[in-house]
């Protein structure tokens, strides 16, 4: 418990970090520039794969490639 009570105050450090005018959005400062684009790639990739397979199922094909 003493580690929580006597640790340094990090509020000024984080205020400097998040209030700095460097042209980045808040989510880019806190999560990095790669997290949201990676999320969108996974989101739209899985959506596209679902749409592709739904179209194939409508046509009667139950596999990703080929006729059957």
N, C-alpha and C positions, 0 to 999 in steps of 0.2 A: 504494500500500500504506500510505502514511503516513496517509491519510484514515481507514483502519480502526483504526490503532493509537492515534491521538491524538484520536479523537472523544469527545464527552461520554458519560457513563454514563447511559443512559436507563432503567435498571432501577428506580430509585425512582419515576420518573414512571409507568411501567407498573404497578408495584405499587399505587400510589395509585389508578390508574384501575380496575384489575380487582378490588381488594379493597374498594372503596367500597361501602357498604351503601345502595344506591339502589333496590333492588327489582327490578333487571333481572337476567335470567339471563346466564350467561357468553357464550352465543352471540349474545345481543342486543348485548352490549358490543363484541364483536370484529367482528361482521359487519353490525350495524345491524338495526333492527327490520323492514326491508322485505324482506330476502333470503329468509328461510325462508317467509313467506307467499307471496311471488312464486314460489318453487320449488313450493310446494304447488298453486298455481293452475295452473301449467304441467303438473305431474304429473297432477293429477286431470282437468284439461281434456283432455289427450291421451288419458288412459284412457277418459274418457267418449266422446270422438270415436271411438276404436277400437271401443268396445262398440256405439255407434250404427251404425257402418258394418258391423260383423259381423252385427248383427241385420238390416240391409237386405240384405246378401249372402245370408243364409239365406232371406229372402223372395224372392230372385231379382232384386233391383234393384242395378245396378252403379254408380249415381251417388248423390251426396249428397242431391239432391232430385228429385222427379218419379218417373215410372214407370221410365224407362230412360235 
